[in-house]
């Protein structure tokens, strides 16, 4: 990972942790590029790295913030499950066990995102 890419990823992650972005808020790559003084390619790669760790989701050709703890944890579980090649049945049971009864749940293979109106 390049220093610029790491700096952008670290900055966006810190902003998410500090509540500067709402859950489901789209991240505008051009705005982030201007803010960090880098190209959009650097921002894209940084956001792709953050997606692997569950901080953002890629849907409808844009990156959305996963600000809630549950969203981040489920994304981590899904990423971990993909790496372990867990079966769908085991993954479903694991997600239901980790998720509070009042929380939202997306079945395996469906990426969660809590956008406006969700």
C-alpha positions in Angstrom: 0.0 0.0 0.0 1.4 3.4 -0.9 1.8 6.1 1.7 -0.8 8.3 0.0 -3.3 5.5 -0.2 -2.6 4.6 3.5 -3.0 8.2 4.5 -6.4 8.5 2.8 -7.7 5.2 4.2 -6.5 6.2 7.7 -8.2 9.6 7.4 -11.5 8.3 6.2 -11.5 5.5 8.8 -10.9 8.1 11.6 -13.7 10.3 10.2 -16.1 7.4 10.3 -15.0 6.5 13.8 -15.5 10.1 15.0 -19.0 10.3 13.5 -18.2 12.7 10.7 -20.1 10.6 8.2 -23.6 9.2 8.6 -24.2 5.5 8.1 -25.0 4.9 4.4 -23.6 8.3 3.4 -22.0 8.2 -0.1 -18.3 9.1 -0.2 -17.6 11.4 -3.1 -14.2 10.4 -4.6 -13.5 13.7 -6.2 -14.1 15.6 -3.0 -11.9 13.2 -1.0 -9.2 13.6 -3.7 -9.3 17.3 -3.3 -9.3 17.1 0.5 -6.3 14.9 0.7 -4.4 16.3 -2.3 -4.3 13.1 -4.2 -5.8 11.6 -7.4 -9.1 9.8 -7.6 -7.2 6.6 -8.3 -5.5 6.8 -4.9 -8.9 7.5 -3.3 -10.5 4.6 -5.1 -7.8 2.2 -3.9 -8.0 3.5 -0.3 -11.8 3.0 -0.4 -11.3 -0.5 -1.8 -9.0 -1.3 1.1 -11.6 0.1 3.6 -14.3 -2.1 2.0 -12.2 -5.2 2.7 -12.3 -4.3 6.4 -16.0 -3.4 6.4 -15.7 0.3 6.9 -17.4 1.1 3.5 -19.6 -0.9 1.1 -19.6 -0.6 -2.7 -23.0 -0.6 -4.2 -24.6 1.0 -7.3 -21.2 2.2 -8.5 -20.4 4.2 -5.3 -18.9 3.7 -1.9 -21.2 4.1 1.1 -20.2 4.5 4.8 -20.7 1.6 7.2 -20.7 3.7 10.3 -22.6 1.5 12.7 -20.9 -1.1 14.8 -23.2 -3.8 13.7 -22.6 -3.0 10.0 -18.9 -3.0 10.4 -18.9 -6.3 12.4 -21.2 -8.0 9.9 -19.0 -6.9 7.1 -16.0 -8.3 8.9 -17.8 -11.6 9.5 -18.7 -11.8 5.9 -15.2 -11.1 4.8 -13.8 -13.6 7.2 -16.3 -16.2 6.2 -15.4 -15.7 2.5 -11.7 -16.3 3.4 -12.7 -19.5 5.4 -15.1 -20.6 2.7 -17.9 -21.2 5.3 -21.0 -22.7 3.9 -24.1 -20.5 3.6 -25.9 -22.4 6.4 -23.0 -21.9 8.9 -22.6 -18.3 7.9 -26.3 -17.6 8.4 -26.2 -19.1 11.8 -23.1 -17.1 12.8 -24.6 -13.8 11.6 -27.9 -14.5 13.5 -26.0 -15.3 16.6 -23.9 -12.1 16.5 -26.7 -9.8 15.6 -29.0 -8.4 18.4 -32.7 -9.2 18.0 -33.5 -5.6 17.2 -30.8 -5.3 14.5 -31.0 -5.7 10.8 -29.6 -8.7 9.0 -28.8 -9.3 5.4 -28.6 -13.0 4.3 -25.3 -14.3 3.0 -24.4 -13.0 -0.4 -26.3 -9.7 0.1 -24.1 -6.8 1.1 -25.5 -4.7 3.9 -25.8 -1.0 3.6 -28.0 1.4 5.6 -28.7 4.1 3.2 -31.3 6.8 3.5 -34.8 5.4 4.0 -33.4 2.0 4.9 
